[in-house]
Amino acid sequence: MSPASSWSRTPVALLCLLPALVQIPARAQEGDLAERLYQSGERAYAAKAYKEATDTWGQLLQSAPKSEFAPRALLALARHQAEVEHRPEAAMPYLDRLKTDYIRTPEAAEGLLLRGTLLARQARRSTDLKDAMAEFNRVLDLFPESPAVPEARFRLGRAWRDQGQWGRALHQFVEAFRLHPDAAVAPRAMLEAAETMDLLDDLPGCLRMLERLRTLAPQSPEAQEAAWRMAVRVRHRLQKPPLANEGVWPAGRVKWLKTPTLLAIAPDGDLLIYQNDLDHAFRLHQGELAPAGPAAPGAKALVATPAGEVWLLAKTGLVREQAPAPLPVNGLGAVTGAALDRWGALWVADAKTPALTVLGPDGASRTVASPTANALAPLPTGGMVIAADADRKILFLDADGQPRAVVPYGKDLPAPFRYVIALASDGAGQVAALVEGGDFGEGVVILGPQGTVLRQATFKSLGISGRITSLALDRSGGLILCDRRNDLLFRLN
């Protein structure tokens, strides 16, 4: 039989399968190569040979773009740019490709979550969160069984809360830990749920949630946060004992400072003290003082950033640790206070300016309509609390600068005061005001998140005689005062 006749008897179906049979070994080889390239990149990355790892993953994307390892490589490259290089703009092309070309893969869920997180970090106001929220919702809708879902719910809750939608925020936080109790984000979700309950004026629910967090995740950092947040709320809002003067603080430290004029609490709870005679801020840690931040002669405001940096506002401008030169603050010659908001923008009050100046992280500035403010402090909601002596009111502002609560000077007090010298706040929503003038005289007033007077005392009743210029609320419910005349600190409890 001739070769031609044997081919003529081959079934047509088998002939149709021949091209596919030829491709199978090629695809197998491509998949095997992709797996080896991906693992080689993982090995290099674990050894912190980042260039070798990223080059290897880039080679994988070029040689085997249809491999199951291609989306893994894209996600790894995006995470490297975002988390190691701190270049979110460089991560976006990888995430965009992952979203466009590999949306059906499991890695797409993590990619959408990371993309939404980066977009949320870039937001400068609550109105900028729309795109980020869309990505978090895509994770929930397209990948309901993905490990990325709990984090997406948490991030979505944060975005709703930043927009003032506290009920929607609480729903997402509760779902994050209720449906995923073993997820790494569960303790954070419980902490945020408790804080949101407080915003909704549900103090009992807030305290129960904080206690539940401490019980279920006792070793977590969130449990430590919950402990002090519970303590200050119980002390200021439930027990409300009369303010008592513990005397000079730390105990026995008399005439140990050089004209303290400004106080602030660092994110880790340490006290920051600006000493006017030394033109410098100092950190008080376990009883020892150490210089903090750059020198700034004549500073009028002291700010502790979430990253632990110290910023000072002086005549030369905004002096920051990581900046080579002060950032000019044009037109503000009578600064009375400054505070960072949730978005990293610095709000500045000036005694001669009938508005608040807001400096963005990029250096751009805008103004927010406001009465002339002679003191201000940040609020956990992202807004500010300001004191306006001319109007004799303390105003609780939302993140857009709109009044959420207004407290007339002297409300719920035995006698009115006339001036607010300084304001301070804590992470649990309490606000302390250093006041003077009027029949009330010199003293302090502690307000709740809605402006209700919780505790108050005059310096005369406390036996304090000095020139108090600033104050700070510590994490155990105490109130620290700096006395520039006697170069010391007092603590009220």
ABEGO torsion letter per residue (X at the ends): XBAAAAAAABBAAAAAAAAAAAAAAAAAAAAAAAAAAAAAAAAAAAAGBAAAAAAAAAAAAAABAABAAAAAAAAAAAAAAAAAAGBAAAAAAAAAAAAAAAAABAAAAAAAAAAAAAAAAABABAAAAAAAAAAAAAAAAABAABAAAAAAAAAAAAAAAAAGBAAAAAAAAAAAAAABAABAAAAAAAAAAAAAAAAAGBAAAAAAAAAAAAAABAABAAAAAAAAAAAAAAAAAAAGBBBBBAEBOBBGBBGABBGBABBBBBAAGBBBBBBAAAGBBBBBBGGBBBBBEBBBBGBABBBBBAAGBBBBBBAAEBBBAABABBBBBBGBABBAEBBBBAAGBBBBBBAABBBBBBBBAAGBBBBBBBBBBABBBBBAAGBBBBBBAAAGBBBBBBAAGBBABBBBBGBGBABBBABBABBBBBAAGBBBBBBBEEAAEBEBBBBBAAGBBABBBBAAAAGBBEBBABBBBBAAGBBBBBBAAAGBBBBBX
